[in-house]
């Protein structure tokens, strides 16, 4: 029979207790620990199974393991705090400026310009400089406003390189961000009007809208884990295609077609850009959890996240070679982009080895920036080279 003090809720396989005397001793110990209430304790029944009863609110099984885990986490936290205290002001300023991140403005423009050159044999240096300057201002708005709104939610409360924390003024940072947005938008509108291309203006407006709903209230879609899709759309198909159209319009080509080449190139740019954003979440998981920011890595964890990075890099190069086989991209672009494989491998191995180390994994996004810049440069150089190789009988390149 089952002893009366055993609960009747669930059976669990157990070793056969040799006699009830042994069990009685177990029950006596349980009673000394505070009575049969709210923790796990084995209860013998039928010689083959036991049930769980509860012991005074104290979980007996696994208590030592939990204590060891708490000690380990506290040790890691103390080490991270000590490391943060050792960061110099120069390093904090460098992190706040985020200069390498501005490659997300340079790469879409350069790839779009190269695709237009491949199509027309023409390019405008003046238009390139105007678009680059405007894009840098837009990215500055994104960075500053992101600091402001993360400060509002508490996500950046311990982030020393946050511009708001560094200068101590939320309103000043927000005003500067809006100023950069206004001036940058004016530059893009001017470029679109000079090119006379309405499609490019709509695409750029869509890209900026993605940036706004990504981080600004009342949307803040980044807090729902939608940052990466928005980033892919904004910097990939929207921005890269828009720059392609603007460079085509600036060269007096009335209607520049949207080809498979520019669409393929924009998808590749979108993938590498989204990878930067994804890897920037690794070291921010505790802060994101605290404020309810459901980034992808909060949802899936660092272990699965490292697998996502690996799959993304493999998909990037697999898609590249597939586009080469289909003759969508020039062979020169395929060859030069393939030379960046070691950088892609470095990103995968670094994330795989350090995804649980909050201090080291901080650098993951910068490895992704390198991959993004190198891959974009190779892609653009390949398209320019393809045009130069096959320009016999075509208009000579003109810089205006």
N, C-alpha and C positions, 0 to 999 in steps of 0.2 A: 504493500500500500504506500501511497504517497503521504509523507508526514503532513499534518494539518497546517504547519506554519509555512509550507511551500506555496508559492504563487502558482496560478493556473494559466499563465499567459503564453509561455513559449518554451519549447523543448530545445535543448542543445546537446549534441553528442558529448559524452564524457567517459573517462576511464571508470571501470567497475570498482566501486568501493567494496572492500573485502567484508566488512561487517558494520553494523550500525553503531558499534562503539566508536569507530573512527569518525563517523559522521557526527556523533554526539559531541566529541571533542571539538570538531569544527564549529558546531553550533554554540558551544560554550565560549569559544574565542570570539565569535561574532557578537555574542551578547555583551562581552566585556568591552567591545569597541563601540557600544552605544545603542544596541537594540537593532531589531530587524526592520530597517526603513528603506533608505534610498540609495543603495549601491549594489554592486554585483557580489553574490556569494553562491557557491554551488550547493544544490540541494539534491540528494540521492533519491532516485525513484526507479523502481523495476530493475535495478542493477545495471542498466545500459545507458540511461540518460539522466541528466540533472536539469533542474530549472533554476532561474535566477530569483533570489530574494534580495532585499535591500538592507544596507547597514548604515544607519545613522547619518546619511548625507555624505559619507566619505567613500569615494570610489577606490576600492582596494586594487583592482587590476589596472595596471598601466600608470599608477600614480608616480612611481619612480621615473618612468619614461617621460612623463609630462614635465616633471621637475627638471630633468636634465635638459629638455628642449627649451624650457624657459631660461635656464642658465645660459644655454648656447645663444639664444636670441638676444639676451641682454648683453652678452659679451660682444656680439656682432654690432649691436647698436652703439655700445661704448666706443668700439674701434672706429665706426663710421663717424661718430661725433668728434672723436679726436682728430681724425683725418680732415674733417671739414674745418676744424679750428686752425689747422696748419696751412690752409689755403691763403696765398698772398693776395693783396688787393689787386695786383696786376692780373692775376689769374681770374679773379672775380670779374674784373672789367672785361677781360677777353671773353669770358663765358657770357656776360651780359650782352656784348655786342653781337655775338654769334656770327662772326664773319664767314666761317665756312658754310653756314646754312644759306648764305646768299647765292650759292651755286644753284639753288632751286629757281632763281630768277634768270641766271645766265644760261643754263642748259636748255630750257624750252625755247628761248629766243634764238640761241645759236643753231639748234637743230631745225627750227622752223625756217630760219634764214637760209641754211644749207639746202633744205628741201626746195625752197623757192629758187635758189640758184641752180639746182639740178634741173628744175623744170624750165627755167627761162634763160639761164646763162647770165643773169643780171642780178645786181644787189646794190642796195643803198647804204653806204656807211653812215650818212646823216640819220637815216631812219633807224638804223641799228642803235646808235648812241642814244637817240631820243627814247626809244623803247626800253633800252637797258636802264637808263636813269629813272624812268617812270616805274619800271618793275621793281627796282631796288627800293624806291619809296613805298610801294605797296607792301613789300615784304617787311619793311620796317614797321609799318602800321600793324601788320599781323603779329609781329613779335611783341610790340609794346602793348597792344590791346590784349593779347593773350596774358601778359603779365598782370595787367589791371584786373581782368575778370577772374583769373585764378587767385589773385589776392582777395577779391571779394568773397570767393567761396571758401577760402582758407587752404586751398591746395598748395599755395606757395608760401605758407606761413613760415616754414623753416628753410626756404630756398634763398640762400644768401645772394645768389647772382641775379635774383629778380630785380628788375630796374626799379620797381616800386619800393622794394625794401632798401635798395642802395641809396636812392635819393630821398626817400621818406615822404614822397608826395604822390598820392594816387591821382588827384585831379590834374597835376602838372603832366604826369605821364600820359593820361588819357587825352589831354588837349594836344600834346605833341603828336600822339598817334593819329588823331583826327586830322591834324594839319598835314601830316605825311600822306594820308589817304586822299585828301582833297587835291594836293599838288600832283600826286602820282596819277590820279584819275584824270586831271586836266591834261596831263601829258599824253595819256593814252587816247583821250578823245581827240586831241590835236592831231596825233599820228593817224588816227582813223579817218579824220576829215581830209587830211592831205592825201591819203590813199584813196579816198572816196569809196570805202568798202564798208557797207552796213553790216555785213555778216561778221566781220572781225570785231566790230563794236559790240554786237550781241554776245559773241563768244567771250570777250573780255569781261563784259558785265556779268555773265554767268560765272566766270572764274572768281570774280570778286565776291559775288553773292555766296558762293561755296565757302569762301573764307569767313564771311560774316556769320552765316548760320552755324559754322563749325564751332565758334567760340563765344559769340556775343549773345546776350540775353535778348529776347526770351527763349531763343532756340537752344544754344549750347549743345549741339548734337555730338560734340566730342565726349560729353559726359554720358552719352548713350552708346558709346563704342562705334560711332559712325565717322570718325575722323579720317580713317584710311580711305574709304570710298570717295569722300569729298575731296581729299587731297589728290587722289588719282585723277578724278574728273577735272579738277581745277588746273593742275599743272600739266596734265597729259593732253587729252583731246581738246579741251577748251583753249588753254593758253598757247600750246604749241601750234595748233591749227590756226589760231588767230594771228600769230606772228608770221606764219607762212603766208597768209592772205595779205597782211600788211606789207610785207616785203615785195610780194607780187604786184600789189597795187601801186607801190612807190616806183616801180620800174616801167610804168606806163603800159602794163599789160592789162587790158580792160577786164577780162574775166579769167582769173586763175582757177583752174579746176581743182577740186578736192580729190586727190588721187589716193590710191591704195598705199603709196609710199608714205605720204604724210600721215595718214591714219595709223599705219603700222608703227612709224617712228614715234608718234604721240603716245601710243599704248606702251611702248618700251620706256619712254620717259616717265610716264605715269607710274609704272611699276617701281622703278628705282627711287622715285620721289616718295612714294608711299612707304617704302622700306625704311627710309630715314625716320619718318614719323613713328612707325611701328617700333623700331628699336629705341626710340627716345623714351618709351614707357617703362623699360625694364627697371631702371633705378628709381622710378616714381611710384611703384605699386603701393607701398604703405601709405603715402600721402594721398594717393587717389582713393584708396579704400576708405580712408578716414572721412573724406568729404563726399563720398558716394559717387565718385567719378568712375563709371564702368568702362574703363579702357579695355581693349581686347586682352591685354595681359592680366588685368584684374579678373577677367572672366575665365581665362584658360590657364593661367599660371605660367611661370617662366620655362618649365620643362617643355610643355607643349608649344610655347612661344618660340623656343629655339628650333623646334621641328618646323614651325611655320616659316621661319627665316630660311631654313635649308630648302624647303619646298619652293619658296618664292624665287630663290636664286637659281635653282635648277630649272624652274619654269621660265625664267627670264632668258636663259641661254637656249633652252629647248625651243622657245618661240622664235628666238633670233635665227637659229639654224633652219627652222621650218619656213620662215619668211624668205630666207635665202634660197631654199630649194624651190619655192614657188615664184622666185624672181620678183618678189614684191620690193625687196630692198637690193641695192647694188651689191655686187660681190665684194667690192672694196670695203664697204661698211661691215659686211659679215666678217671679213678677215680681220679688220682692225678691232672690232668689238670682241672677237674671239681672243685677242691678245690680253683682254682684261680678265680672263678666267682666273688667273692667280689671285686677283683682288677679290673676286667673288668667293673663291675658296677661303680666303683669309677672313672674310666676314662670317661665313658659316662656322669655321673652326673657332673663332674668337667668341661668338655668341654661345656655341655649344659648350665651350670650356668654362665660361665665366658667367653664365646666366644667373647663377645663384649668389654671385659676389656683387653686392650693391655698389662697392667702390670701383671695381674694375669695369663692370658692365656699362658704366657711364660713358665709356669711350666707344661703345658699339655704334652709336649714331654717327660718330665722326668717321668710322670705317665705312659706314654706308654712304656718307657724303663723298668720300674718295671714290667709291665704286660708281656713284651717280655721276660725278664729274668726269671720271675717266671714260666711262661707258658713253656718256653724251658727247664728249669730245671725239671719241673714236667714230661714233655714228655720223656726226656732222662732217668730220674730215673725210670719211669714206664717200659721202655723197658729193662733196666738192671734188674729190679725186676722180670719181666716176664721170663727172661732167667734163673735167679737164682732159681725161683720157679719150672721151668720145666726142670732142667738140669740133671735129673736122666737119666743115660745111655749116657749122652753127655760128651764131653771133659771138663775137669775142666778148669776154667778160668786161663789164663796165662798172666802175665805182663812181657813184654820184655823190 
